[in-house]
């Protein structure tokens, strides 16, 4: 056992050493964006609108497809290291979610951006790119969107990679807003501010976009103040004593300028859709009406050991997420919340190793099996199951 552990530790340390020299061969401006015209409901006015969802497409001739879904506050470009890694072997689709960058929004931040709504946008992008199905790889809220995509459209999303945040089954018998969780997870307090007072939050975040981004995109080596994320009345108060926050550590100056430019297009207003109680309740209601909490597709969760918000490995166990993911694996790795940017070679190593285990034609298998009842499927599955609890 000790020999095996030391061998694994050597591999991880070796990959971490490579992280420091990992380079990207493109600037964000080098990859032109396409736009899919998608339908979006404004629930405040009951108006069905047409919105454009921008996305980057790389290597469209490849047979294997990955859709890379960002979280908050992020952009398609947060996948730069993963695009670099997989661009020669995979057809890559990396959208800016509704309300981010130049992607449109139906302009009702409170109730018109739940998980089901955004999954509809992802399917719209697939159709615009003339893609039948894809592996969905998400980070932060993007992880939850990929899990929801697998539940909602198993015909379109054949496998899931969830980074930073574990699977949240959302199977509670009643809806609980984020404010009810803050006593147990104090670093979720910022979500109450962003979600319950979005107009006030938008003003604070938009006042100095560069400062907002620098405050959020930190590493374990250059972390935010300890009180960051613990205030229900402000997002940036913890940084008050810091005159100028240091640059984003995993971006060049040109890349940071690009992010500031992208967030200057429409500000943070509609990106706060993930935090509003109305959208969160809408997500819960949709999932509960579906009733399919179990995801039968292959799932890989990559969780950091130093996320400032929570110990996600323990959360995974507490939620019993493994019970809803019969064909899954969990990989813990060094790093904070932005693990795919902080230690990209390590992250990419685990992703590639797992992707190489997937069958070449996963879509047909998944579409057929998800139509069977759970008991029959368990008897017929041929893929080896790796229980998350065995690895954590």
NORURUR-V541501 format. One record per residue. N is the residue number from 1. RES is the residue in one letter. SS is DSSP state (h for helix, s for strand, l for the rest). OMEGA is omega as a letter, one per 30 degrees, with the letter a starting at -180 (NA if undefined). Layout:
<<N & RES & SS & OMEGA> <N & RES & SS & OMEGA>>
//
This chain:
<<1 & X & l & l> <2 & X & h & l> <3 & X & h & l> <4 & X & h & l> <5 & X & h & a> <6 & X & h & l> <7 & X & h & l> <8 & X & h & l> <9 & X & h & l> <10 & X & h & l> <11 & X & h & a> <12 & X & h & l> <13 & X & h & l> <14 & X & h & l> <15 & X & h & l> <16 & X & h & l> <17 & X & h & l> <18 & X & h & a> <19 & X & h & a> <20 & X & l & a> <21 & X & l & a> <22 & X & l & a> <23 & X & l & l> <24 & X & l & a> <25 & X & l & a> <26 & X & l & l> <27 & X & l & l> <28 & X & h & l> <29 & X & h & a> <30 & X & h & a> <31 & X & l & a> <32 & X & l & a> <33 & X & s & l> <34 & X & s & a> <35 & X & s & l> <36 & X & s & l> <37 & X & s & a> <38 & X & s & l> <39 & X & s & a> <40 & X & s & a> <41 & X & s & l> <42 & X & s & a> <43 & X & l & l> <44 & X & l & a> <45 & X & l & a> <46 & X & l & a> <47 & X & s & l> <48 & X & s & a> <49 & X & s & l> <50 & X & s & l> <51 & X & s & l> <52 & X & s & l> <53 & X & s & a> <54 & X & s & l> <55 & X & s & l> <56 & X & s & l> <57 & X & s & a> <58 & X & s & l> <59 & X & l & a> <60 & X & l & a> <61 & X & l & a> <62 & X & l & a> <63 & X & l & a> <64 & X & l & a> <65 & X & s & l> <66 & X & s & l> <67 & X & s & a> <68 & X & s & a> <69 & X & s & a> <70 & X & l & l> <71 & X & l & a> <72 & X & l & f> <73 & X & l & a> <74 & X & l & a> <75 & X & l & l> <76 & X & h & a> <77 & X & h & l> <78 & X & h & l> <79 & X & h & a> <80 & X & h & a> <81 & X & h & l> <82 & X & h & l> <83 & X & h & l> <84 & X & h & a> <85 & X & h & a> <86 & X & h & a> <87 & X & l & a> <88 & X & l & a> <89 & X & l & a> <90 & X & l & l> <91 & X & s & a> <92 & X & s & l> <93 & X & s & a> <94 & X & s & a> <95 & X & s & l> <96 & X & l & a> <97 & X & l & l> <98 & X & l & l> <99 & X & l & a> <100 & X & l & a> <101 & X & l & l> <102 & X & l & l> <103 & X & l & a> <104 & X & l & l> <105 & X & l & l> <106 & X & l & l> <107 & X & l & l> <108 & X & l & a> <109 & X & l & a> <110 & X & l & a> <111 & X & l & a> <112 & X & l & l> <113 & X & l & l> <114 & X & l & a> <115 & X & h & a> <116 & X & h & l> <117 & X & h & a> <118 & X & h & l> <119 & X & h & l> <120 & X & h & l> <121 & X & h & a> <122 & X & h & l> <123 & X & h & l> <124 & X & h & l> <125 & X & h & l> <126 & X & h & a> <127 & X & h & l> <128 & X & h & l> <129 & X & l & l> <130 & X & l & l> <131 & X & l & a> <132 & X & l & a> <133 & X & l & a> <134 & X & s & l> <135 & X & s & a> <136 & X & s & l> <137 & X & s & a> <138 & X & s & l> <139 & X & s & l> <140 & X & l & l> <141 & X & h & l> <142 & X & h & l> <143 & X & h & l> <144 & X & h & l> <145 & X & h & l> <146 & X & h & l> <147 & X & h & l> <148 & X & h & l> <149 & X & h & l> <150 & X & h & l> <151 & X & h & a> <152 & X & h & a> <153 & X & l & l> <154 & X & l & l> <155 & X & l & a> <156 & X & l & a> <157 & X & s & a> <158 & X & s & l> <159 & X & s & a> <160 & X & s & l> <161 & X & s & a> <162 & X & s & a> <163 & X & s & l> <164 & X & l & a> <165 & X & l & a> <166 & X & l & l> <167 & X & l & l> <168 & X & l & a> <169 & X & l & a> <170 & X & l & a> <171 & X & l & l> <172 & X & l & a> <173 & X & l & l> <174 & X & l & a> <175 & X & l & l> <176 & X & l & l> <177 & X & l & a> <178 & X & h & a> <179 & X & h & l> <180 & X & h & a> <181 & X & l & a> <182 & X & l & l> <183 & X & l & a> <184 & X & l & l> <185 & X & l & a> <186 & X & h & a> <187 & X & h & l> <188 & X & h & a> <189 & X & h & a> <190 & X & h & a> <191 & X & h & l> <192 & X & h & l> <193 & X & h & a> <194 & X & h & a> <195 & X & h & a> <196 & X & h & l> <197 & X & l & a> <198 & X & h & l> <199 & X & h & l> <200 & X & h & l> <201 & X & h & l> <202 & X & h & a> <203 & X & h & a> <204 & X & h & a> <205 & X & h & a> <206 & X & h & a> <207 & X & h & l> <208 & X & l & a> <209 & X & h & a> <210 & X & h & l> <211 & X & h & l> <212 & X & h & a> <213 & X & h & l> <214 & X & h & a> <215 & X & h & a> <216 & X & h & a> <217 & X & l & a> <218 & X & l & l> <219 & X & l & l> <220 & X & l & l> <221 & X & l & a> <222 & X & l & a> <223 & X & l & l> <224 & X & l & l> <225 & X & l & a> <226 & X & l & a> <227 & X & l & l> <228 & X & l & l> <229 & X & l & a> <230 & X & l & a> <231 & X & l & l> <232 & X & l & a> <233 & X & l & a> <234 & X & l & l> <235 & X & l & a> <236 & X & l & a> <237 & X & h & a> <238 & X & h & a> <239 & X & h & a> <240 & X & l & a> <241 & X & l & l> <242 & X & l & a> <243 & X & l & l> <244 & X & l & l> <245 & X & l & a> <246 & X & l & a> <247 & X & l & l> <248 & X & l & a> <249 & X & l & a> <250 & X & l & l> <251 & X & l & l> <252 & X & l & l> <253 & X & h & a> <254 & X & h & l> <255 & X & h & l> <256 & X & h & l> <257 & X & h & l> <258 & X & h & l> <259 & X & h & l> <260 & X & h & l> <261 & X & h & a> <262 & X & h & l> <263 & X & h & l> <264 & X & h & a> <265 & X & l & l> <266 & X & l & l> <267 & X & l & a> <268 & X & l & a> <269 & X & h & a> <270 & X & h & l> <271 & X & h & a> <272 & X & h & l> <273 & X & h & a> <274 & X & h & a> <275 & X & l & a> <276 & X & l & l> <277 & X & h & a> <278 & X & h & l> <279 & X & h & l> <280 & X & h & l> <281 & X & h & l> <282 & X & h & l> <283 & X & h & l> <284 & X & h & a> <285 & X & h & l> <286 & X & h & a> <287 & X & h & l> <288 & X & h & l> <289 & X & h & l> <290 & X & h & l> <291 & X & l & a> <292 & X & l & a> <293 & X & l & a> <294 & X & l & l> <295 & X & l & a> <296 & X & l & l> <297 & X & l & l> <298 & X & s & a> <299 & X & s & l> <300 & X & s & l> <301 & X & s & l> <302 & X & s & a> <303 & X & s & a> <304 & X & s & a> <305 & X & l & a> <306 & X & l & l> <307 & X & l & a> <308 & X & l & a> <309 & X & l & a> <310 & X & l & l> <311 & X & l & a> <312 & X & h & l> <313 & X & h & l> <314 & X & h & l> <315 & X & h & l> <316 & X & h & a> <317 & X & h & a> <318 & X & h & a> <319 & X & h & a> <320 & X & l & a> <321 & X & h & a> <322 & X & h & a> <323 & X & h & a> <324 & X & h & a> <325 & X & l & a> <326 & X & l & a> <327 & X & l & a> <328 & X & s & l> <329 & X & s & l> <330 & X & s & l> <331 & X & s & l> <332 & X & s & l> <333 & X & s & l> <334 & X & l & l> <335 & X & l & l> <336 & X & l & a> <337 & X & l & a> <338 & X & l & a> <339 & X & h & a> <340 & X & h & l> <341 & X & h & a> <342 & X & h & l> <343 & X & l & a> <344 & X & h & a> <345 & X & h & l> <346 & X & h & l> <347 & X & h & a> <348 & X & h & l> <349 & X & h & a> <350 & X & h & l> <351 & X & h & a> <352 & X & h & a> <353 & X & h & a> <354 & X & h & l> <355 & X & h & a> <356 & X & l & l> <357 & X & l & a> <358 & X & l & l> <359 & X & l & a> <360 & X & l & a> <361 & X & l & a> <362 & X & h & a> <363 & X & h & a> <364 & X & h & l> <365 & X & h & a> <366 & X & h & a> <367 & X & h & a> <368 & X & h & a> <369 & X & h & a> <370 & X & l & l> <371 & X & l & a> <372 & X & l & l> <373 & X & l & a> <374 & X & h & a> <375 & X & h & l> <376 & X & h & a> <377 & X & h & a> <378 & X & h & a> <379 & X & h & a> <380 & X & h & a> <381 & X & l & l> <382 & X & l & a> <383 & X & l & l> <384 & X & l & a> <385 & X & l & l> <386 & X & l & a> <387 & X & l & l> <388 & X & h & a> <389 & X & h & l> <390 & X & h & a> <391 & X & h & a> <392 & X & l & NA>>
//
